[in-house]
Amino acid sequence: MNRIFSGVQPTGNLHLGNYLGAIRNWVRLQNDFDCIFCVVDLHAITTWQDPAALRHSTREVAAAMIAAGVDPNRNIIFHQSANPSHAELAWVFNCVARMGWLNRMTQFKEKAGKNRENASVGLFAYPNLMAADILAYKATHVPVGEDQRQHLELTRDIAQKFNHDFGVEFFPIVEPLIQGEATRVMSLRDGSKKMSKSDPSDMSRINMTDEADAIAQKIRRAKTDPEALPGPGVLEGEAKAELEAARPEAVNLLRLYSSLTDKSLADTLAEFEGAQFSHFKQVLTDVAVAVLGPIGAEMKRLTDDPGHVDGVLAKGAERAREITEPILKEVWDIVGFLRTRG
Ligand code: AQP
């Protein structure tokens, strides 16, 4: 069976973008793939994390996966730092990847911003660790949002260079799985920015643990425009690109509704053609509350019982190590390290 690896950083405030762009897809993929889902705490510390908050978020991300319907018995759910193979293979990849490749990564430029000289080395080398996450399991597919596409290309380049340098056919060339209408959920305050855990404005995102009142308030206050909603005709020809450029916030809310209800954008536009935002926002609120309400409640129940979540993570880590240790041993042989550690 084909194998999937995917991860979420425990950097706080899991939001609707993480749910629709990642976690919900995982629930669907677990039927067709051998799945490994990881709380990527090593990635999280590439930017400063308060240690207590990191511990809390690690459990919360695991709880979100379970609450959303990822079955920890059928799949592996664990946290990255519990399997040393990730960091070990990442070091090998630090020596395979080229500076020029990493210099081209747009996410580093965005995250480091003007303060590039002061960014951590870990933030720069982040894509090498991501390649190790995937290839330590010889995963064949990675479900990624549009924003991670470039990093996945780098994973393919690293696998190819490793295979070529050592004259082996060892690492697979992984394929992206990009799904659904809401692969990129945008901020509720600015349709040009993606919804993000680290956005300082809580009004910019709907958190997975938000209660109904908070969801309603955030959608009510979401930026829109005074015009009525367009019909499905806007999806034809160049009109779609024009609409996205002129009314990005409106398009974002329409896409959110489509994704939450599993309808196509065309069907959503047909349903709301000519409607005012006040009406549409009310319907969107009802749908968002119906989807997120039960998940948020279950997340809270699970995080109130950290012993249970830690038990799931410990069991997952053991199964993760069982897969990666033999693969890492082969890597050591290929690279030329002595096998004296057993
Ligand atoms: N806005 C989004 N729309 C769709 N998918 C999204 N993802 C994140 N934001 C959106 C997807 O969620 C998964 C986990 O992401 P991550 O936690 O590894 O980090 P990120 O992509 O950097 O997410 P954030 O929320 O923006 O976190 P911070 O603020 O900490 O950087 C990925 O599959 C991602 O595509």
Boltz pocket constraint, residues with backbone or C-beta under 6 A from the ligand:
constraints:
  - pocket:
      binder: B
      contacts: [[A, 7], [A, 8], [A, 9], [A, 10], [A, 11], [A, 13], [A, 17], [A, 18], [A, 19], [A, 20], [A, 21], [A, 22], [A, 143], [A, 144], [A, 145], [A, 146], [A, 147], [A, 148], [A, 182], [A, 183], [A, 184], [A, 185], [A, 186], [A, 194], [A, 195], [A, 196], [A, 197], [A, 198], [A, 199]]
      max_distance: 6.0
